[in-house]
Amino acid sequence: MACSDFCLIIIAIIFPPLAAFMITGCGCDLLINICLTLLGFIPGHIHAFWLIYRRNQAHKMYGPGGYS
């Protein structure tokens, strides 16, 4: 786990949509995360952590920049 992953986890704990934005940019995942966070804070956290996990798996399989 890199320092950037640790920072993303801290940001996801504080404000999940910001972590989603930092990972995927302004797109469908950000909109989903905002809706989930508004419905309940825990679903927004779960989605943000899932995005971080998916990004880490892509880095392991394809190297840095493999997730877009």
N, CA, C and O atoms as a Maestro MAE file, in Angstrom:
{
 s_m_m2io_version
 :::
 2.0.0
}

f_m_ct {
 s_m_title
 :::
 protein
 m_atom[272] {
  # First column is atom index #
  i_m_mmod_type
  r_m_x_coord
  r_m_y_coord
  r_m_z_coord
  i_m_residue_number
  s_m_chain_name
  s_m_pdb_residue_name
  s_m_pdb_atom_name
  i_m_atomic_number
  :::
  1 25 0.853 -1.175 0.000 1 A "MET " " N  " 7
  2 3 0.000 0.000 0.000 1 A "MET " " CA " 6
  3 2 0.892 1.229 0.000 1 A "MET " " C  " 6
  4 15 1.776 1.376 0.845 1 A "MET " " O  " 8
  5 25 0.648 2.098 -0.951 2 A "ALA " " N  " 7
  6 3 1.444 3.307 -1.100 2 A "ALA " " CA " 6
  7 2 0.877 4.432 -0.239 2 A "ALA " " C  " 6
  8 15 -0.218 4.328 0.313 2 A "ALA " " O  " 8
  9 25 1.635 5.485 -0.142 3 A "CYS " " N  " 7
  10 3 1.194 6.649 0.637 3 A "CYS " " CA " 6
  11 2 -0.066 7.258 0.033 3 A "CYS " " C  " 6
  12 15 -0.932 7.747 0.758 3 A "CYS " " O  " 8
  13 25 -0.167 7.229 -1.295 4 A "SER " " N  " 7
  14 3 -1.368 7.786 -1.932 4 A "SER " " CA " 6
  15 2 -2.605 6.985 -1.560 4 A "SER " " C  " 6
  16 15 -3.686 7.553 -1.405 4 A "SER " " O  " 8
  17 25 -2.458 5.658 -1.412 5 A "ASP " " N  " 7
  18 3 -3.586 4.828 -0.993 5 A "ASP " " CA " 6
  19 2 -4.009 5.172 0.433 5 A "ASP " " C  " 6
  20 15 -5.200 5.238 0.737 5 A "ASP " " O  " 8
  21 25 -3.036 5.388 1.293 6 A "PHE " " N  " 7
  22 3 -3.337 5.758 2.673 6 A "PHE " " CA " 6
  23 2 -4.065 7.097 2.715 6 A "PHE " " C  " 6
  24 15 -5.025 7.255 3.469 6 A "PHE " " O  " 8
  25 25 -3.618 8.063 1.912 7 A "CYS " " N  " 7
  26 3 -4.291 9.370 1.859 7 A "CYS " " CA " 6
  27 2 -5.712 9.226 1.322 7 A "CYS " " C  " 6
  28 15 -6.630 9.877 1.821 7 A "CYS " " O  " 8
  29 25 -5.901 8.376 0.308 8 A "LEU " " N  " 7
  30 3 -7.243 8.154 -0.228 8 A "LEU " " CA " 6
  31 2 -8.167 7.540 0.819 8 A "LEU " " C  " 6
  32 15 -9.344 7.894 0.886 8 A "LEU " " O  " 8
  33 25 -7.654 6.635 1.628 9 A "ILE " " N  " 7
  34 3 -8.467 6.018 2.678 9 A "ILE " " CA " 6
  35 2 -8.883 7.060 3.711 9 A "ILE " " C  " 6
  36 15 -10.035 7.080 4.144 9 A "ILE " " O  " 8
  37 25 -7.953 7.922 4.105 10 A "ILE " " N  " 7
  38 3 -8.280 8.988 5.065 10 A "ILE " " CA " 6
  39 2 -9.336 9.921 4.475 10 A "ILE " " C  " 6
  40 15 -10.289 10.293 5.159 10 A "ILE " " O  " 8
  41 25 -9.170 10.297 3.210 11 A "ILE " " N  " 7
  42 3 -10.145 11.175 2.559 11 A "ILE " " CA " 6
  43 2 -11.493 10.480 2.449 11 A "ILE " " C  " 6
  44 15 -12.531 11.115 2.635 11 A "ILE " " O  " 8
  45 25 -11.492 9.165 2.146 12 A "ALA " " N  " 7
  46 3 -12.749 8.417 2.040 12 A "ALA " " CA " 6
  47 2 -13.469 8.339 3.379 12 A "ALA " " C  " 6
  48 15 -14.699 8.320 3.421 12 A "ALA " " O  " 8
  49 25 -12.723 8.295 4.461 13 A "ILE " " N  " 7
  50 3 -13.348 8.269 5.784 13 A "ILE " " CA " 6
  51 2 -14.004 9.621 6.089 13 A "ILE " " C  " 6
  52 15 -15.101 9.672 6.644 13 A "ILE " " O  " 8
  53 25 -13.327 10.710 5.724 14 A "ILE " " N  " 7
  54 3 -13.835 12.043 6.033 14 A "ILE " " CA " 6
  55 2 -14.959 12.454 5.080 14 A "ILE " " C  " 6
  56 15 -16.016 12.902 5.524 14 A "ILE " " O  " 8
  57 25 -14.732 12.303 3.767 15 A "PHE " " N  " 7
  58 3 -15.707 12.747 2.765 15 A "PHE " " CA " 6
  59 2 -15.625 11.824 1.548 15 A "PHE " " C  " 6
  60 15 -14.821 12.070 0.649 15 A "PHE " " O  " 8
  61 25 -16.436 10.773 1.501 16 A "PRO " " N  " 7
  62 3 -16.348 9.769 0.434 16 A "PRO " " CA " 6
  63 2 -16.449 10.309 -0.994 16 A "PRO " " C  " 6
  64 15 -15.716 9.819 -1.853 16 A "PRO " " O  " 8
  65 25 -17.313 11.292 -1.308 17 A "PRO " " N  " 7
  66 3 -17.350 11.755 -2.699 17 A "PRO " " CA " 6
  67 2 -16.038 12.376 -3.189 17 A "PRO " " C  " 6
  68 15 -15.724 12.300 -4.377 17 A "PRO " " O  " 8
  69 25 -15.285 12.980 -2.298 18 A "LEU " " N  " 7
  70 3 -13.995 13.544 -2.704 18 A "LEU " " CA " 6
  71 2 -13.027 12.435 -3.107 18 A "LEU " " C  " 6
  72 15 -12.284 12.583 -4.078 18 A "LEU " " O  " 8
  73 25 -13.029 11.341 -2.378 19 A "ALA " " N  " 7
  74 3 -12.175 10.207 -2.744 19 A "ALA " " CA " 6
  75 2 -12.607 9.627 -4.090 19 A "ALA " " C  " 6
  76 15 -11.765 9.282 -4.919 19 A "ALA " " O  " 8
  77 25 -13.911 9.522 -4.305 20 A "ALA " " N  " 7
  78 3 -14.412 9.019 -5.591 20 A "ALA " " CA " 6
  79 2 -14.000 9.949 -6.726 20 A "ALA " " C  " 6
  80 15 -13.629 9.488 -7.805 20 A "ALA " " O  " 8
  81 25 -14.062 11.249 -6.486 21 A "PHE " " N  " 7
  82 3 -13.645 12.216 -7.502 21 A "PHE " " CA " 6
  83 2 -12.159 12.098 -7.805 21 A "PHE " " C  " 6
  84 15 -11.754 12.175 -8.965 21 A "PHE " " O  " 8
  85 25 -11.346 11.911 -6.775 22 A "MET " " N  " 7
  86 3 -9.901 11.801 -6.976 22 A "MET " " CA " 6
  87 2 -9.531 10.533 -7.744 22 A "MET " " C  " 6
  88 15 -8.528 10.518 -8.458 22 A "MET " " O  " 8
  89 25 -10.317 9.484 -7.610 23 A "ILE " " N  " 7
  90 3 -10.015 8.228 -8.292 23 A "ILE " " CA " 6
  91 2 -10.546 8.225 -9.722 23 A "ILE " " C  " 6
  92 15 -9.814 7.889 -10.652 23 A "ILE " " O  " 8
  93 25 -11.809 8.597 -9.904 24 A "THR " " N  " 7
  94 3 -12.444 8.424 -11.210 24 A "THR " " CA " 6
  95 2 -12.711 9.720 -11.953 24 A "THR " " C  " 6
  96 15 -13.056 9.683 -13.134 24 A "THR " " O  " 8
  97 25 -12.562 10.858 -11.303 25 A "GLY " " N  " 7
  98 3 -12.885 12.117 -11.950 25 A "GLY " " CA " 6
  99 2 -14.379 12.377 -11.888 25 A "GLY " " C  " 6
  100 15 -15.107 11.754 -11.116 25 A "GLY " " O  " 8
  101 25 -14.809 13.293 -12.702 26 A "CYS " " N  " 7
  102 3 -16.215 13.680 -12.709 26 A "CYS " " CA " 6
  103 2 -16.959 12.756 -13.667 26 A "CYS " " C  " 6
  104 15 -16.948 12.963 -14.881 26 A "CYS " " O  " 8
  105 25 -17.602 11.741 -13.112 27 A "GLY " " N  " 7
  106 3 -18.296 10.777 -13.943 27 A "GLY " " CA " 6
  107 2 -19.390 10.061 -13.184 27 A "GLY " " C  " 6
  108 15 -19.888 10.536 -12.164 27 A "GLY " " O  " 8
  109 25 -19.745 8.917 -13.706 28 A "CYS " " N  " 7
  110 3 -20.844 8.139 -13.146 28 A "CYS " " CA " 6
  111 2 -20.541 7.672 -11.715 28 A "CYS " " C  " 6
  112 15 -21.420 7.704 -10.854 28 A "CYS " " O  " 8
  113 25 -19.304 7.240 -11.464 29 A "ASP " " N  " 7
  114 3 -18.961 6.776 -10.114 29 A "ASP " " CA " 6
  115 2 -19.087 7.892 -9.085 29 A "ASP " " C  " 6
  116 15 -19.484 7.646 -7.946 29 A "ASP " " O  " 8
  117 25 -18.755 9.102 -9.473 30 A "LEU " " N  " 7
  118 3 -18.903 10.232 -8.553 30 A "LEU " " CA " 6
  119 2 -20.375 10.483 -8.248 30 A "LEU " " C  " 6
  120 15 -20.745 10.701 -7.094 30 A "LEU " " O  " 8
  121 25 -21.208 10.453 -9.274 31 A "LEU " " N  " 7
  122 3 -22.643 10.665 -9.068 31 A "LEU " " CA " 6
  123 2 -23.236 9.569 -8.185 31 A "LEU " " C  " 6
  124 15 -24.046 9.851 -7.302 31 A "LEU " " O  " 8
  125 25 -22.836 8.333 -8.421 32 A "ILE " " N  " 7
  126 3 -23.313 7.216 -7.594 32 A "ILE " " CA " 6
  127 2 -22.883 7.421 -6.148 32 A "ILE " " C  " 6
  128 15 -23.670 7.208 -5.226 32 A "ILE " " O  " 8
  129 25 -21.633 7.835 -5.949 33 A "ASN " " N  " 7
  130 3 -21.135 8.019 -4.591 33 A "ASN " " CA " 6
  131 2 -21.847 9.160 -3.883 33 A "ASN " " C  " 6
  132 15 -22.139 9.054 -2.692 33 A "ASN " " O  " 8
  133 25 -22.128 10.237 -4.582 34 A "ILE " " N  " 7
  134 3 -22.860 11.345 -3.966 34 A "ILE " " CA " 6
  135 2 -24.252 10.886 -3.542 34 A "ILE " " C  " 6
  136 15 -24.700 11.187 -2.435 34 A "ILE " " O  " 8
  137 25 -24.936 10.155 -4.425 35 A "CYS " " N  " 7
  138 3 -26.284 9.663 -4.087 35 A "CYS " " CA " 6
  139 2 -26.238 8.708 -2.892 35 A "CYS " " C  " 6
  140 15 -27.077 8.791 -1.995 35 A "CYS " " O  " 8
  141 25 -25.262 7.807 -2.883 36 A "LEU " " N  " 7
  142 3 -25.149 6.870 -1.768 36 A "LEU " " CA " 6
  143 2 -24.822 7.584 -0.468 36 A "LEU " " C  " 6
  144 15 -25.328 7.210 0.590 36 A "LEU " " O  " 8
  145 25 -23.982 8.608 -0.536 37 A "THR " " N  " 7
  146 3 -23.639 9.366 0.671 37 A "THR " " CA " 6
  147 2 -24.850 10.130 1.190 37 A "THR " " C  " 6
  148 15 -25.037 10.241 2.401 37 A "THR " " O  " 8
  149 25 -25.674 10.656 0.291 38 A "LEU " " N  " 7
  150 3 -26.877 11.361 0.728 38 A "LEU " " CA " 6
  151 2 -27.904 10.408 1.321 38 A "LEU " " C  " 6
  152 15 -28.629 10.774 2.246 38 A "LEU " " O  " 8
  153 25 -27.972 9.183 0.795 39 A "LEU " " N  " 7
  154 3 -28.906 8.195 1.332 39 A "LEU " " CA " 6
  155 2 -28.482 7.692 2.706 39 A "LEU " " C  " 6
  156 15 -29.320 7.355 3.543 39 A "LEU " " O  " 8
  157 25 -27.209 7.650 2.919 40 A "GLY " " N  " 7
  158 3 -26.664 7.197 4.199 40 A "GLY " " CA " 6
  159 2 -25.154 7.240 4.107 40 A "GLY " " C  " 6
  160 15 -24.581 6.878 3.080 40 A "GLY " " O  " 8
  161 25 -24.519 7.672 5.153 41 A "PHE " " N  " 7
  162 3 -23.075 7.881 5.090 41 A "PHE " " CA " 6
  163 2 -22.317 6.572 4.881 41 A "PHE " " C  " 6
  164 15 -21.284 6.566 4.211 41 A "PHE " " O  " 8
  165 25 -22.803 5.473 5.436 42 A "ILE " " N  " 7
  166 3 -22.108 4.184 5.329 42 A "ILE " " CA " 6
  167 2 -22.077 3.653 3.889 42 A "ILE " " C  " 6
  168 15 -21.023 3.185 3.457 42 A "ILE " " O  " 8
  169 25 -23.178 3.703 3.124 43 A "PRO " " N  " 7
  170 3 -23.094 3.243 1.732 43 A "PRO " " CA " 6
  171 2 -22.087 4.043 0.898 43 A "PRO " " C  " 6
  172 15 -21.425 3.482 0.025 43 A "PRO " " O  " 8
  173 25 -21.969 5.334 1.161 44 A "GLY " " N  " 7
  174 3 -20.968 6.145 0.477 44 A "GLY " " CA " 6
  175 2 -19.559 5.699 0.814 44 A "GLY " " C  " 6
  176 15 -18.683 5.679 -0.052 44 A "GLY " " O  " 8
  177 25 -19.338 5.340 2.083 45 A "HIS " " N  " 7
  178 3 -18.026 4.822 2.488 45 A "HIS " " CA " 6
  179 2 -17.721 3.512 1.774 45 A "HIS " " C  " 6
  180 15 -16.624 3.331 1.246 45 A "HIS " " O  " 8
  181 25 -18.678 2.607 1.755 46 A "ILE " " N  " 7
  182 3 -18.459 1.299 1.130 46 A "ILE " " CA " 6
  183 2 -18.117 1.468 -0.343 46 A "ILE " " C  " 6
  184 15 -17.209 0.806 -0.846 46 A "ILE " " O  " 8
  185 25 -18.823 2.334 -1.033 47 A "HIS " " N  " 7
  186 3 -18.550 2.560 -2.451 47 A "HIS " " CA " 6
  187 2 -17.164 3.170 -2.652 47 A "HIS " " C  " 6
  188 15 -16.439 2.765 -3.561 47 A "HIS " " O  " 8
  189 25 -16.788 4.138 -1.818 48 A "ALA " " N  " 7
  190 3 -15.465 4.757 -1.941 48 A "ALA " " CA " 6
  191 2 -14.361 3.741 -1.681 48 A "ALA " " C  " 6
  192 15 -13.361 3.718 -2.398 48 A "ALA " " O  " 8
  193 25 -14.533 2.895 -0.655 49 A "PHE " " N  " 7
  194 3 -13.524 1.870 -0.385 49 A "PHE " " CA " 6
  195 2 -13.458 0.850 -1.509 49 A "PHE " " C  " 6
  196 15 -12.380 0.342 -1.818 49 A "PHE " " O  " 8
  197 25 -14.594 0.544 -2.124 50 A "TRP " " N  " 7
  198 3 -14.610 -0.381 -3.261 50 A "TRP " " CA " 6
  199 2 -13.852 0.220 -4.440 50 A "TRP " " C  " 6
  200 15 -13.135 -0.497 -5.138 50 A "TRP " " O  " 8
  201 25 -14.000 1.528 -4.674 51 A "LEU " " N  " 7
  202 3 -13.260 2.181 -5.749 51 A "LEU " " CA " 6
  203 2 -11.760 2.144 -5.478 51 A "LEU " " C  " 6
  204 15 -10.971 1.925 -6.397 51 A "LEU " " O  " 8
  205 25 -11.360 2.354 -4.234 52 A "ILE " " N  " 7
  206 3 -9.940 2.289 -3.879 52 A "ILE " " CA " 6
  207 2 -9.417 0.868 -4.099 52 A "ILE " " C  " 6
  208 15 -8.327 0.684 -4.639 52 A "ILE " " O  " 8
  209 25 -10.189 -0.128 -3.683 53 A "TYR " " N  " 7
  210 3 -9.791 -1.523 -3.876 53 A "TYR " " CA " 6
  211 2 -9.663 -1.842 -5.362 53 A "TYR " " C  " 6
  212 15 -8.694 -2.480 -5.775 53 A "TYR " " O  " 8
  213 25 -10.624 -1.408 -6.167 54 A "ARG " " N  " 7
  214 3 -10.598 -1.680 -7.606 54 A "ARG " " CA " 6
  215 2 -9.399 -1.004 -8.260 54 A "ARG " " C  " 6
  216 15 -8.789 -1.575 -9.165 54 A "ARG " " O  " 8
  217 25 -9.051 0.204 -7.815 55 A "ARG " " N  " 7
  218 3 -7.876 0.908 -8.338 55 A "ARG " " CA " 6
  219 2 -6.594 0.157 -7.985 55 A "ARG " " C  " 6
  220 15 -5.702 0.026 -8.824 55 A "ARG " " O  " 8
  221 25 -6.495 -0.339 -6.749 56 A "ASN " " N  " 7
  222 3 -5.313 -1.095 -6.338 56 A "ASN " " CA " 6
  223 2 -5.172 -2.385 -7.135 56 A "ASN " " C  " 6
  224 15 -4.062 -2.753 -7.518 56 A "ASN " " O  " 8
  225 25 -6.276 -3.077 -7.390 57 A "GLN " " N  " 7
  226 3 -6.224 -4.312 -8.177 57 A "GLN " " CA " 6
  227 2 -5.779 -4.028 -9.607 57 A "GLN " " C  " 6
  228 15 -5.022 -4.809 -10.184 57 A "GLN " " O  " 8
  229 25 -6.237 -2.925 -10.184 58 A "ALA " " N  " 7
  230 3 -5.820 -2.561 -11.540 58 A "ALA " " CA " 6
  231 2 -4.337 -2.221 -11.579 58 A "ALA " " C  " 6
  232 15 -3.649 -2.559 -12.542 58 A "ALA " " O  " 8
  233 25 -3.830 -1.547 -10.526 59 A "HIS " " N  " 7
  234 3 -2.395 -1.252 -10.474 59 A "HIS " " CA " 6
  235 2 -1.568 -2.524 -10.372 59 A "HIS " " C  " 6
  236 15 -0.488 -2.609 -10.956 59 A "HIS " " O  " 8
  237 25 -2.066 -3.515 -9.633 60 A "LYS " " N  " 7
  238 3 -1.342 -4.777 -9.512 60 A "LYS " " CA " 6
  239 2 -1.327 -5.533 -10.833 60 A "LYS " " C  " 6
  240 15 -0.312 -6.122 -11.203 60 A "LYS " " O  " 8
  241 25 -2.462 -5.517 -11.551 61 A "MET " " N  " 7
  242 3 -2.557 -6.279 -12.793 61 A "MET " " CA " 6
  243 2 -1.894 -5.581 -13.978 61 A "MET " " C  " 6
  244 15 -1.219 -6.228 -14.778 61 A "MET " " O  " 8
  245 25 -2.078 -4.271 -14.096 62 A "TYR " " N  " 7
  246 3 -1.666 -3.562 -15.299 62 A "TYR " " CA " 6
  247 2 -0.578 -2.525 -15.077 62 A "TYR " " C  " 6
  248 15 -0.072 -1.942 -16.036 62 A "TYR " " O  " 8
  249 25 -0.216 -2.292 -13.826 63 A "GLY " " N  " 7
  250 3 0.777 -1.271 -13.522 63 A "GLY " " CA " 6
  251 2 0.122 0.078 -13.317 63 A "GLY " " C  " 6
  252 15 -1.083 0.223 -13.522 63 A "GLY " " O  " 8
  253 25 0.907 1.073 -12.912 64 A "PRO " " N  " 7
  254 3 0.355 2.418 -12.686 64 A "PRO " " CA " 6
  255 2 -0.289 2.966 -13.965 64 A "PRO " " C  " 6
  256 15 0.244 2.808 -15.064 64 A "PRO " " O  " 8
  257 25 -1.426 3.600 -13.798 65 A "GLY " " N  " 7
  258 3 -2.139 4.136 -14.939 65 A "GLY " " CA " 6
  259 2 -3.031 3.121 -15.620 65 A "GLY " " C  " 6
  260 15 -3.635 3.426 -16.649 65 A "GLY " " O  " 8
  261 25 -3.132 1.904 -15.063 66 A "GLY " " N  " 7
  262 3 -3.935 0.868 -15.672 66 A "GLY " " CA " 6
  263 2 -5.417 1.042 -15.445 66 A "GLY " " C  " 6
  264 15 -6.230 0.395 -16.104 66 A "GLY " " O  " 8
  265 25 -5.773 1.906 -14.524 67 A "TYR " " N  " 7
  266 3 -7.184 2.148 -14.222 67 A "TYR " " CA " 6
  267 2 -7.584 3.489 -14.789 67 A "TYR " " C  " 6
  268 15 -6.968 4.511 -14.488 67 A "TYR " " O  " 8
  269 25 -8.604 3.483 -15.598 68 A "SER " " N  " 7
  270 3 -9.093 4.769 -16.135 68 A "SER " " CA " 6
  271 2 -10.591 4.729 -16.270 68 A "SER " " C  " 6
  272 15 -11.198 5.709 -16.702 68 A "SER " " O  " 8
  :::
 }
 m_bond[271] {
  # First column is bond index #
  i_m_from
  i_m_to
  i_m_order
  :::
  1 1 2 1
  2 2 3 1
  3 3 4 2
  4 3 5 1
  5 5 6 1
  6 6 7 1
  7 7 8 2
  8 7 9 1
  9 9 10 1
  10 10 11 1
  11 11 12 2
  12 11 13 1
  13 13 14 1
  14 14 15 1
  15 15 16 2
  16 15 17 1
  17 17 18 1
  18 18 19 1
  19 19 20 2
  20 19 21 1
  21 21 22 1
  22 22 23 1
  23 23 24 2
  24 23 25 1
  25 25 26 1
  26 26 27 1
  27 27 28 2
  28 27 29 1
  29 29 30 1
  30 30 31 1
  31 31 32 2
  32 31 33 1
  33 33 34 1
  34 34 35 1
  35 35 36 2
  36 35 37 1
  37 37 38 1
  38 38 39 1
  39 39 40 2
  40 39 41 1
  41 41 42 1
  42 42 43 1
  43 43 44 2
  44 43 45 1
  45 45 46 1
  46 46 47 1
  47 47 48 2
  48 47 49 1
  49 49 50 1
  50 50 51 1
  51 51 52 2
  52 51 53 1
  53 53 54 1
  54 54 55 1
  55 55 56 2
  56 55 57 1
  57 57 58 1
  58 58 59 1
  59 59 60 2
  60 59 61 1
  61 61 62 1
  62 62 63 1
  63 63 64 2
  64 63 65 1
  65 65 66 1
  66 66 67 1
  67 67 68 2
  68 67 69 1
  69 69 70 1
  70 70 71 1
  71 71 72 2
  72 71 73 1
  73 73 74 1
  74 74 75 1
  75 75 76 2
  76 75 77 1
  77 77 78 1
  78 78 79 1
  79 79 80 2
  80 79 81 1
  81 81 82 1
  82 82 83 1
  83 83 84 2
  84 83 85 1
  85 85 86 1
  86 86 87 1
  87 87 88 2
  88 87 89 1
  89 89 90 1
  90 90 91 1
  91 91 92 2
  92 91 93 1
  93 93 94 1
  94 94 95 1
  95 95 96 2
  96 95 97 1
  97 97 98 1
  98 98 99 1
  99 99 100 2
  100 99 101 1
  101 101 102 1
  102 102 103 1
  103 103 104 2
  104 103 105 1
  105 105 106 1
  106 106 107 1
  107 107 108 2
  108 107 109 1
  109 109 110 1
  110 110 111 1
  111 111 112 2
  112 111 113 1
  113 113 114 1
  114 114 115 1
  115 115 116 2
  116 115 117 1
  117 117 118 1
  118 118 119 1
  119 119 120 2
  120 119 121 1
  121 121 122 1
  122 122 123 1
  123 123 124 2
  124 123 125 1
  125 125 126 1
  126 126 127 1
  127 127 128 2
  128 127 129 1
  129 129 130 1
  130 130 131 1
  131 131 132 2
  132 131 133 1
  133 133 134 1
  134 134 135 1
  135 135 136 2
  136 135 137 1
  137 137 138 1
  138 138 139 1
  139 139 140 2
  140 139 141 1
  141 141 142 1
  142 142 143 1
  143 143 144 2
  144 143 145 1
  145 145 146 1
  146 146 147 1
  147 147 148 2
  148 147 149 1
  149 149 150 1
  150 150 151 1
  151 151 152 2
  152 151 153 1
  153 153 154 1
  154 154 155 1
  155 155 156 2
  156 155 157 1
  157 157 158 1
  158 158 159 1
  159 159 160 2
  160 159 161 1
  161 161 162 1
  162 162 163 1
  163 163 164 2
  164 163 165 1
  165 165 166 1
  166 166 167 1
  167 167 168 2
  168 167 169 1
  169 169 170 1
  170 170 171 1
  171 171 172 2
  172 171 173 1
  173 173 174 1
  174 174 175 1
  175 175 176 2
  176 175 177 1
  177 177 178 1
  178 178 179 1
  179 179 180 2
  180 179 181 1
  181 181 182 1
  182 182 183 1
  183 183 184 2
  184 183 185 1
  185 185 186 1
  186 186 187 1
  187 187 188 2
  188 187 189 1
  189 189 190 1
  190 190 191 1
  191 191 192 2
  192 191 193 1
  193 193 194 1
  194 194 195 1
  195 195 196 2
  196 195 197 1
  197 197 198 1
  198 198 199 1
  199 199 200 2
  200 199 201 1
  201 201 202 1
  202 202 203 1
  203 203 204 2
  204 203 205 1
  205 205 206 1
  206 206 207 1
  207 207 208 2
  208 207 209 1
  209 209 210 1
  210 210 211 1
  211 211 212 2
  212 211 213 1
  213 213 214 1
  214 214 215 1
  215 215 216 2
  216 215 217 1
  217 217 218 1
  218 218 219 1
  219 219 220 2
  220 219 221 1
  221 221 222 1
  222 222 223 1
  223 223 224 2
  224 223 225 1
  225 225 226 1
  226 226 227 1
  227 227 228 2
  228 227 229 1
  229 229 230 1
  230 230 231 1
  231 231 232 2
  232 231 233 1
  233 233 234 1
  234 234 235 1
  235 235 236 2
  236 235 237 1
  237 237 238 1
  238 238 239 1
  239 239 240 2
  240 239 241 1
  241 241 242 1
  242 242 243 1
  243 243 244 2
  244 243 245 1
  245 245 246 1
  246 246 247 1
  247 247 248 2
  248 247 249 1
  249 249 250 1
  250 250 251 1
  251 251 252 2
  252 251 253 1
  253 253 254 1
  254 254 255 1
  255 255 256 2
  256 255 257 1
  257 257 258 1
  258 258 259 1
  259 259 260 2
  260 259 261 1
  261 261 262 1
  262 262 263 1
  263 263 264 2
  264 263 265 1
  265 265 266 1
  266 266 267 1
  267 267 268 2
  268 267 269 1
  269 269 270 1
  270 270 271 1
  271 271 272 2
  :::
 }
}
